[in-house]
Amino acid sequence: MTTRLPAAVLWDMDGTLVDTERYWMAAEEELVASFGGRWTHEDALGLVGSGLWEAARVFQAAGVDLDADTIVARLTARVQEQLVEHGVPWRPGARELLEALREASVPTALVTMSIRSMADDVVNAIPFEAFDVIVTGDSVDNAKPHPEPYLAAAAALGVDAGDCVAIEDSPAGLTSAWAAGAVTIGVPNILALDEAPAHVLWDTLVDKSVWDVAAALDAREALA
């Protein structure tokens, strides 16, 4: 097992740290229905991991007669309402692993395509200082699967993305992190990741340790 810790661990949020995909799907269905359209589960699955402004164009094509900024604001507000109503639904083992990384002094970043206010709501619910850097969908020009979000996180931390480990639940997110040069750990939630660019696939984050994350660095070298 490797003794080298990653320079940083870069976390996706929706679907990886928190199980909010169902909140987004409900908000999407309500939005499209309010304009007389129909939004299926399959439609929603097609947007998992996408940027919100890219998704807005899909909603416009489905009949939502609003500008992109308004669509993003409406969807985000509805998800935030559900967070207040139902609480923050943490993914199993996520907070425990995040806290272990912090205790081991491993730098961490949150890399999410949600907007900053949504990210702040989630981060503020964590009972310890969880992240050194937060990159959000409204702070980058190019959303996942483009590598910019992960490159921006590594740059803000002052580390090389190639020395980082990224934890993701979607093909788009894994593609973004892989293209940035990071070691990728895929943890499936509602989408299969068998064909996604993951160096390691875990069924769950439960009982995963700092050294399990560090060992993913070896997995990339084994594939090289």
Secondary structure, 3 states (H helix, E strand, C coil): CCCCCCCEEEECCECCCECCHHHHHHHHHHHHHHCCCCCCHHHHHCCCCCCHHHHHHHHHHCCCCCCHHHHHHHHHHHHHHHHHHHCCCECCCHHHHHHHHHHCCCCEEEECCCCHHHHHHHHHCCCCCCCCEEECHHHCCCCCCCCHHHHHHHHHHCCCHHHEEEEECCHHHHHHHHHHCCEEEECCCCCCCCCCCCCEECCCCCCCCHHHHHHHHHHHHHHC
